[in-house]
Amino acid sequence: MNITVVCIGKLKEGYWREAIAEYGKRLNKYCTLVIDELKEERLPDNASAAEEAGVKESEGKNILKRIKPGGYVIALDVKGKALSSEGLAEKLDSLGIEGKSDVTFIIGGSLGLSPEVLARADLRLSFSSMTFPHQMMRVILLEQIYRAFKINKNETYHK
């Protein structure tokens, strides 16, 4: 399976980069992982609603350009569907059985995802009703993808 994580913003702190590298190494035996970091658009202090909408639209256009035609798209969205770790494992397993080998996860920037990106998503996935920094969400997502593969292979890790 080919897993792509399209995300807004670069990881600045070394500890986030180290965690991503660790999960990338672990995932290497289960899938091909690509992390596609896109530029975070500048937002002025005290931005208006129109300026915020413009940033989301611009970031959304860049995200949509990175989605492979025919690929399955999972957008991380606080208002999306909540799945357990086992539920995510089942979803990834069923996608593989259906022949959908290109799966793209999308993590938006601080303002979230544009309506166009959410409309393109095949699944809107919520990890929580809480908001997390997108850097942390990237680590959490990779850990859950790793956990899903371990569950599907009946390997110890998930408890």
Buried (B, 14 or more C-beta within 10 A) or exposed (E): BBBBBBBBBEBEEEEBBEBBEBBBEBBEEBBEBEBBBBEBBEBEEEBEEEBBBBBBBBBBEBBBEBBEEEBBBBBBBBEBEEBEBEEBBBBBBEBBEEEBBBBBBBBBBBBBBBEEBBEBBEBBBBBEEEEBEBBEBBBBBBBBBBBBBBBBEEEEEBE
